[in-house]
Amino acid sequence: MTAANSDSERRMLVLAREDGRISQQQLAKRAGTSQPAVAAIEVGTRRASPELLDRLFDAVALRPSVALTVLADDVVALAASHGLHDLRVIGSAARGDDVRGSDLDLVARYDETAGVDVVRMLAFVPRASALLACRVDLVLEPVELDGPAVPVKGFAPSPRIERTRAPAAAEQLAALRQLVHRLDDVTVEQLARPGGAVTLRVEATLARIADAVDRLPDDVRRRVPDGVVDGLLAAPRVLRGGLEPSVAMRLLEELPAALRALDVEP
């Protein structure tokens, strides 16, 4: 007898279907299969191939927050093995407006006494991404949060919030300004310490800025001076590679002006 899909895969399918308020019949039609097949997969008497499982998850619009509900204990254990604790969910998954394809934003504390070096600690991100089948972004404390932070342990998703429109350009720019201001207190000395807590915080913030810039409407991006967008998109990769003090000095001197270029009126 062919083994069923894992308990976590079947639970995610059922929870995602309930989250989307669709029937097995509706799901089957969207995924190009039959209602009896969906029912059998959910109870474990039939195994869905990886391709069919992906179609089902796409058809039911599996949200990262729903996947995290099922895998919360595994994610917490994975984090602990990488020297991370007090793991919490922030961003769209915490608010309830995440969708299929959204990133999962997490914030945690890094325990430097746990015997886990920074490189191994950072390996948590790709491993968590693979486990949850979505992109995971990690922010380290201390950091100023601009929204709810929900513990991963025992996490339950907020009811799905239907999106009726894309965020206005003014809202996107306001969010960018908040991210930019998080870097106001960074000094050259702090930035020149590869692997230091502040450097990791700056890198995480730059990554979020780069992602936000990448999502800006084309008409807004065209108002930003040439080279600024490309520079912001590359900044996290540059910082991740490690910086000599002189390079850190130049980056710190040039970064505020580059970021302020985004502070344009819509």
C-alpha positions as a Python dict, from the first residue, in 0.01 Angstrom:
ca = {
    (1, 'M'): (0, 0, 0),
    (2, 'T'): (135, 344, -94),
    (3, 'A'): (216, 559, 208),
    (4, 'A'): (-7, 859, 265),
    (5, 'N'): (117, 1215, 257),
    (6, 'S'): (265, 1333, 585),
    (7, 'D'): (35, 1439, 865),
    (8, 'S'): (158, 1797, 831),
    (9, 'E'): (85, 1806, 456),
    (10, 'R'): (-269, 1673, 507),
    (11, 'R'): (-336, 1907, 799),
    (12, 'M'): (-216, 2205, 593),
    (13, 'L'): (-447, 2106, 310),
    (14, 'V'): (-751, 2076, 537),
    (15, 'L'): (-674, 2397, 730),
    (16, 'A'): (-606, 2592, 411),
    (17, 'R'): (-933, 2472, 259),
    (18, 'E'): (-1122, 2572, 572),
    (19, 'D'): (-932, 2901, 581),
    (20, 'G'): (-1042, 2973, 225),
    (21, 'R'): (-1397, 2855, 297),
    (22, 'I'): (-1412, 2626, -4),
    (23, 'S'): (-1551, 2277, -32),
    (24, 'Q'): (-1368, 1964, -144),
    (25, 'Q'): (-1569, 1982, -467),
    (26, 'Q'): (-1459, 2340, -533),
    (27, 'L'): (-1097, 2255, -454),
    (28, 'A'): (-1108, 1952, -684),
    (29, 'K'): (-1239, 2163, -971),
    (30, 'R'): (-969, 2427, -924),
    (31, 'A'): (-690, 2168, -902),
    (32, 'G'): (-809, 1953, -1191),
    (33, 'T'): (-892, 1642, -991),
    (34, 'S'): (-1201, 1484, -833),
    (35, 'Q'): (-1377, 1535, -500),
    (36, 'P'): (-1325, 1169, -396),
    (37, 'A'): (-953, 1213, -464),
    (38, 'V'): (-935, 1524, -245),
    (39, 'A'): (-1126, 1346, 33),
    (40, 'A'): (-895, 1044, 13),
    (41, 'I'): (-584, 1261, 26),
    (42, 'E'): (-712, 1450, 328),
    (43, 'V'): (-784, 1133, 529),
    (44, 'G'): (-465, 958, 415),
    (45, 'T'): (-602, 674, 204),
    (46, 'R'): (-447, 818, -111),
    (47, 'R'): (-111, 980, -163),
    (48, 'A'): (-89, 1296, -372),
    (49, 'S'): (219, 1329, -590),
    (50, 'P'): (438, 1635, -528),
    (51, 'E'): (296, 1790, -844),
    (52, 'L'): (-66, 1732, -740),
    (53, 'L'): (6, 1852, -387),
    (54, 'D'): (151, 2177, -525),
    (55, 'R'): (-159, 2220, -743),
    (56, 'L'): (-383, 2165, -443),
    (57, 'F'): (-189, 2414, -229),
    (58, 'D'): (-199, 2669, -512),
    (59, 'A'): (-572, 2608, -570),
    (60, 'V'): (-651, 2651, -202),
    (61, 'A'): (-415, 2950, -172),
    (62, 'L'): (-216, 2808, 122),
    (63, 'R'): (-99, 3103, 331),
    (64, 'P'): (238, 3099, 514),
    (65, 'S'): (51, 3164, 840),
    (66, 'V'): (-152, 2844, 789),
    (67, 'A'): (162, 2641, 717),
    (68, 'L'): (322, 2786, 1030),
    (69, 'T'): (22, 2681, 1238),
    (70, 'V'): (90, 2319, 1148),
    (71, 'L'): (470, 2337, 1171),
    (72, 'A'): (510, 2580, 1464),
    (73, 'D'): (677, 2328, 1696),
    (74, 'D'): (919, 2221, 1422),
    (75, 'V'): (1009, 2583, 1347),
    (76, 'V'): (1066, 2662, 1716),
    (77, 'A'): (1289, 2354, 1753),
    (78, 'L'): (1481, 2448, 1438),
    (79, 'A'): (1533, 2801, 1567),
    (80, 'A'): (1660, 2673, 1903),
    (81, 'S'): (1914, 2451, 1726),
    (82, 'H'): (2047, 2766, 1558),
    (83, 'G'): (2081, 2969, 1878),
    (84, 'L'): (1753, 3159, 1834),
    (85, 'H'): (1480, 3194, 2091),
    (86, 'D'): (1170, 3404, 2166),
    (87, 'L'): (1061, 3348, 1805),
    (88, 'R'): (767, 3562, 1698),
    (89, 'V'): (570, 3632, 1381),
    (90, 'I'): (547, 3987, 1247),
    (91, 'G'): (428, 4145, 926),
    (92, 'S'): (144, 4022, 708),
    (93, 'A'): (117, 3678, 872),
    (94, 'A'): (71, 3838, 1214),
    (95, 'R'): (-189, 4081, 1076),
    (96, 'G'): (-381, 3816, 883),
    (97, 'D'): (-338, 3969, 538),
    (98, 'D'): (-75, 3727, 407),
    (99, 'V'): (-151, 3541, 84),
    (100, 'R'): (-9, 3250, -111),
    (101, 'G'): (343, 3361, -206),
    (102, 'S'): (384, 3608, 82),
    (103, 'D'): (706, 3614, 281),
    (104, 'L'): (696, 3500, 643),
    (105, 'D'): (859, 3761, 866),
    (106, 'L'): (1001, 3642, 1198),
    (107, 'V'): (1177, 3822, 1482),
    (108, 'A'): (1397, 3643, 1736),
    (109, 'R'): (1668, 3685, 1994),
    (110, 'Y'): (2011, 3540, 1923),
    (111, 'D'): (2175, 3376, 2224),
    (112, 'E'): (2549, 3429, 2176),
    (113, 'T'): (2618, 3200, 2472),
    (114, 'A'): (2446, 2901, 2310),
    (115, 'G'): (2766, 2794, 2133),
    (116, 'V'): (2621, 2859, 1788),
    (117, 'D'): (2829, 3084, 1565),
    (118, 'V'): (2674, 3354, 1350),
    (119, 'V'): (2712, 3159, 1025),
    (120, 'R'): (2521, 2863, 1167),
    (121, 'M'): (2264, 3097, 1315),
    (122, 'L'): (2199, 3255, 975),
    (123, 'A'): (2152, 2908, 823),
    (124, 'F'): (1816, 2903, 1002),
    (125, 'V'): (1664, 3122, 728),
    (126, 'P'): (1708, 2888, 427),
    (127, 'R'): (1621, 2584, 639),
    (128, 'A'): (1303, 2743, 772),
    (129, 'S'): (1216, 2854, 418),
    (130, 'A'): (1252, 2497, 293),
    (131, 'L'): (1046, 2359, 582),
    (132, 'L'): (759, 2605, 533),
    (133, 'A'): (784, 2617, 152),
    (134, 'C'): (789, 2997, 155),
    (135, 'R'): (1049, 3269, 185),
    (136, 'V'): (1136, 3340, 548),
    (137, 'D'): (1285, 3673, 658),
    (138, 'L'): (1447, 3702, 1000),
    (139, 'V'): (1495, 4017, 1208),
    (140, 'L'): (1703, 4005, 1526),
    (141, 'E'): (1630, 4186, 1849),
    (142, 'P'): (1677, 4460, 1946),
    (143, 'V'): (1459, 4613, 1676),
    (144, 'E'): (1172, 4859, 1673),
    (145, 'L'): (857, 4683, 1560),
    (146, 'D'): (577, 4869, 1386),
    (147, 'G'): (306, 4608, 1427),
    (148, 'P'): (199, 4301, 1625),
    (149, 'A'): (451, 4030, 1719),
    (150, 'V'): (285, 3694, 1784),
    (151, 'P'): (474, 3402, 1946),
    (152, 'V'): (537, 3115, 1704),
    (153, 'K'): (476, 2862, 1981),
    (154, 'G'): (105, 2791, 1966),
    (155, 'F'): (59, 3023, 1668),
    (156, 'A'): (-286, 3032, 1509),
    (157, 'P'): (-351, 3235, 1194),
    (158, 'S'): (-577, 3537, 1198),
    (159, 'P'): (-887, 3507, 979),
    (160, 'R'): (-804, 3567, 615),
    (161, 'I'): (-837, 3932, 519),
    (162, 'E'): (-944, 3970, 160),
    (163, 'R'): (-741, 4226, -27),
    (164, 'T'): (-955, 4460, -230),
    (165, 'R'): (-677, 4680, -369),
    (166, 'A'): (-301, 4711, -381),
    (167, 'P'): (-143, 4948, -125),
    (168, 'A'): (-135, 5305, -250),
    (169, 'A'): (205, 5446, -341),
    (170, 'A'): (183, 5689, -48),
    (171, 'E'): (132, 5396, 193),
    (172, 'Q'): (426, 5207, 45),
    (173, 'L'): (652, 5510, 73),
    (174, 'A'): (542, 5570, 432),
    (175, 'A'): (638, 5212, 517),
    (176, 'L'): (976, 5266, 351),
    (177, 'R'): (1038, 5579, 554),
    (178, 'Q'): (978, 5384, 875),
    (179, 'L'): (1234, 5125, 767),
    (180, 'V'): (1486, 5395, 675),
    (181, 'H'): (1453, 5562, 1014),
    (182, 'R'): (1552, 5240, 1187),
    (183, 'L'): (1908, 5300, 1065),
    (184, 'D'): (1939, 5648, 1213),
    (185, 'D'): (2133, 5536, 1521),
    (186, 'V'): (2388, 5314, 1346),
    (187, 'T'): (2754, 5417, 1379),
    (188, 'V'): (3056, 5341, 1163),
    (189, 'E'): (3215, 5141, 1441),
    (190, 'Q'): (2909, 4919, 1476),
    (191, 'L'): (2874, 4865, 1102),
    (192, 'A'): (3241, 4765, 1072),
    (193, 'R'): (3192, 4460, 1298),
    (194, 'P'): (3097, 4169, 1067),
    (195, 'G'): (2857, 3937, 1243),
    (196, 'G'): (2780, 4188, 1516),
    (197, 'A'): (2423, 4230, 1636),
    (198, 'V'): (2393, 4578, 1488),
    (199, 'T'): (2539, 4470, 1153),
    (200, 'L'): (2288, 4184, 1136),
    (201, 'R'): (2006, 4425, 1221),
    (202, 'V'): (2120, 4665, 948),
    (203, 'E'): (2147, 4381, 697),
    (204, 'A'): (1795, 4259, 780),
    (205, 'T'): (1657, 4613, 755),
    (206, 'L'): (1831, 4671, 422),
    (207, 'A'): (1688, 4345, 292),
    (208, 'R'): (1337, 4460, 386),
    (209, 'I'): (1404, 4800, 225),
    (210, 'A'): (1527, 4630, -92),
    (211, 'D'): (1215, 4413, -102),
    (212, 'A'): (991, 4716, -47),
    (213, 'V'): (1172, 4914, -318),
    (214, 'D'): (1135, 4622, -557),
    (215, 'R'): (757, 4631, -502),
    (216, 'L'): (718, 5003, -572),
    (217, 'P'): (503, 5092, -873),
    (218, 'D'): (703, 5179, -1184),
    (219, 'D'): (579, 5538, -1186),
    (220, 'V'): (715, 5590, -833),
    (221, 'R'): (1048, 5424, -909),
    (222, 'R'): (1091, 5652, -1211),
    (223, 'R'): (1089, 5954, -977),
    (224, 'V'): (1389, 5817, -784),
    (225, 'P'): (1732, 5933, -910),
    (226, 'D'): (1919, 5694, -1140),
    (227, 'G'): (2120, 5428, -959),
    (228, 'V'): (1947, 5465, -622),
    (229, 'V'): (1707, 5174, -674),
    (230, 'D'): (1983, 4944, -801),
    (231, 'G'): (2207, 5048, -512),
    (232, 'L'): (1940, 4975, -254),
    (233, 'L'): (1864, 4638, -408),
    (234, 'A'): (2234, 4546, -393),
    (235, 'A'): (2309, 4685, -45),
    (236, 'P'): (2209, 4373, 156),
    (237, 'R'): (2430, 4150, -60),
    (238, 'V'): (2722, 4392, -24),
    (239, 'L'): (2685, 4410, 352),
    (240, 'R'): (2646, 4035, 380),
    (241, 'G'): (2985, 3988, 217),
    (242, 'G'): (3160, 4166, 506),
    (243, 'L'): (3299, 4520, 499),
    (244, 'E'): (3634, 4675, 570),
    (245, 'P'): (3604, 4978, 802),
    (246, 'S'): (3678, 5220, 517),
    (247, 'V'): (3407, 5061, 300),
    (248, 'A'): (3167, 5065, 593),
    (249, 'M'): (3243, 5436, 635),
    (250, 'R'): (3157, 5510, 272),
    (251, 'L'): (2841, 5300, 286),
    (252, 'L'): (2726, 5473, 602),
    (253, 'E'): (2799, 5817, 455),
    (254, 'E'): (2624, 5743, 125),
    (255, 'L'): (2333, 5536, 252),
    (256, 'P'): (2128, 5814, 420),
    (257, 'A'): (2131, 6025, 105),
    (258, 'A'): (2037, 5726, -108),
    (259, 'L'): (1753, 5633, 121),
    (260, 'R'): (1627, 5990, 144),
    (261, 'A'): (1589, 5983, -233),
    (262, 'L'): (1292, 5756, -174),
    (263, 'D'): (1127, 6019, 45),
    (264, 'V'): (950, 6173, -254),
    (265, 'E'): (600, 6307, -266),
    (266, 'P'): (358, 6091, -464),
}
